[in-house]
Amino acid sequence: MTTEKSAGVPYLDLVAQMRPLRKEIDAAIARTLDNCSFCLGPDVAQFEKDFAKFCAAGHCVAFNSGTSALHVGLLLLNIGPCDEVITTPSTFVATSWAISYTGAKPVYVDIEDATFNLDPAKVESAITPKTKAIMPVHLYGHPANLEPLLDLCRKHNLHLVEDAAQAHGATYKGKVIGTFGALSGFSFYPGKNLGAYGEGGALVTNNAAFATRARSLREHGSAQRYYHDEIGFNYRMEGIQGAVLGVKLKHLQNWTDSRRRVAHRYQELLADTPLQLPHEAAYAESAWHLFVVRHPRRDELKKHLEANQVGCALHYPLPLHLQKAYAHLGYKAGDFPVAEKAARECLSLPIYPELTDAQIERVSEVIKGFFKKA
Ligand SMILES: Cc1ncc(COP(=O)(O)O)c(C=O)c1O
């Protein structure tokens, strides 16, 4: 987790969010300890109901991570060895892990320059008889362009799986993401828009049978203790994480509104710089998980920000098709030029609900100083 603290503007400040909630969090954790409900339990069950409602979904099944939720999600669709899943190379590696864990093969397609998301116009040519699903990522909180992807799914009889790990509460054409396809996976890793105090994730779906089987798969493939219907996993959410997430969920909409405020202020202040600023498509309301700017001199700008105590980060410096772990897939540099260029130019600025106007102004001033000096 990146929590680069500095005297200037930290990249992320989880303490600022925790401070006003501390009493409520302590009480929720104490309740879990008193109940001894360490694995799943009543707080997790309540959180599942509340998060399903937040996503306007029929069901939410809590997991110990977003990666496990996506892994089980693909198993529910009977995806396995010999199958292919089309996805983006510009994402955190866990999107691809979920595919690889099933034995299926990730097939990458290049992204759109403006949104960093899977480019629907390039997907159809990657579909083969082995393709079972398309898995877009709502990267940095900005929804992927879902309608053309859903059209392709209908045309080729494929499943759509949303990797919603970074996009809690984002909307596509006015509807909250998470139930556009068969199912979706969310992450509650601490730095996410809704972060646990440890690991956590959730599978969200409108399909009751999927939810029932997901509950079994996360708990050793059993619906009844010590009776195992299929090979399962220990993917349960901890009780304490359910309690923490229950407290934090009540604030999520306000936090998203604040992230929006930060993003819009950056957009105003940085409008006359040579940076390529993040674009919100007409169909989207981003959850603004990250604010990623672009510039060919990204590395120098990063050094300049750090020298001025402004935290920043790279999401992501190397696209997945060029990662050593995926060398066996046989991709090479140049295969996905848009994703590769984005990786060379991207720079994530501080964005979190507690960021003050003065901090936003300071970050912008330091950036302007870089271009003046140049
Ligand atoms: C796009 C994306 N997919 C999947 C994951 C996996 O989530 P987790 O870290 O909870 O396993 C993450 C989280 O980092 C992510 O950013």
The ligand as a Gaussian input file, in Angstrom:
#p B3LYP/6-31G(d) Opt

LIG

0 1
 C       -8.191000      -3.291000     -10.699000
 C       -8.005000      -4.221000      -9.529000
 N       -8.438000      -5.485000      -9.630000
 C       -8.329000      -6.334000      -8.598000
 C       -7.758000      -5.964000      -7.411000
 C       -7.589000      -6.964000      -6.346000
 O       -8.131000      -6.613000      -5.107000
 P       -7.457000      -7.091000      -3.752000
 O       -6.199000      -6.334000      -3.566000
 O       -8.506000      -6.775000      -2.728000
 O       -7.227000      -8.544000      -3.881000
 C       -7.318000      -4.648000      -7.258000
 C       -6.746000      -4.178000      -5.981000
 O       -5.690000      -3.769000      -5.773000
 C       -7.423000      -3.749000      -8.347000
 O       -6.986000      -2.489000      -8.255000

